[in-house]
Each structure stands twice: as C-alpha cells, then as structure tokens.
Amino acid sequence: MNQAPVDRRLRMQIIFAFMLIFSILLFFVRPDPTRGQVIFRVAMAIMGLVGFAVVSARKR
C-alpha cells in the first residue's frame, strides 16, 4: 500500500501558526515575564508570523 503524499507546505504552515499562537498564549498564561522571556516570546512570534507569510505566499 502506498501512503498519501505529504503536504510539506501545509505542515510548515501549521508549525509556524503554532509558534505564533503559542508565543501569544505565553503572555496570557505566564504574566510578569522577565526581559529574556519577553525577547524570546516576541522573537518566536515574529518568526512564526514571517514564516507563515513566506510559506503561504510561495507558489507550489
């Protein structure tokens, strides 16, 4: 039996969307973060947003 082909574009979109949502969720779940945590969360949100935009805009 052959497996269905893997949609790598969809997989990358899910990963980047999770990064964005998880970083935003951390701000609500863990209040009063340290400076390092804020930098990490903001960087993760930016990477998720930019990555999702790049993967979505790229043609197949």
Contacts in CASP RR format, 6 or more apart in sequence:
PFRMAT RR
TARGET T0000
AUTHOR 0000-0000-0000
METHOD contacts of the structure
MODEL  1
MNQAPVDRRLRMQIIFAFMLIFSILLFFVRPDPTRGQVIFRVAMAIMGLV
GFAVVSARKR
9 55 0 8 1.000
9 58 0 8 1.000
9 60 0 8 1.000
12 51 0 8 1.000
12 55 0 8 1.000
13 52 0 8 1.000
13 55 0 8 1.000
13 56 0 8 1.000
16 47 0 8 1.000
16 48 0 8 1.000
16 49 0 8 1.000
16 51 0 8 1.000
16 52 0 8 1.000
16 55 0 8 1.000
17 48 0 8 1.000
17 52 0 8 1.000
19 44 0 8 1.000
19 45 0 8 1.000
19 47 0 8 1.000
19 48 0 8 1.000
20 44 0 8 1.000
20 45 0 8 1.000
20 48 0 8 1.000
20 49 0 8 1.000
20 52 0 8 1.000
22 44 0 8 1.000
23 41 0 8 1.000
23 42 0 8 1.000
23 44 0 8 1.000
23 45 0 8 1.000
23 48 0 8 1.000
24 45 0 8 1.000
26 33 0 8 1.000
26 37 0 8 1.000
26 41 0 8 1.000
27 33 0 8 1.000
27 41 0 8 1.000
30 37 0 8 1.000
33 41 0 8 1.000
END
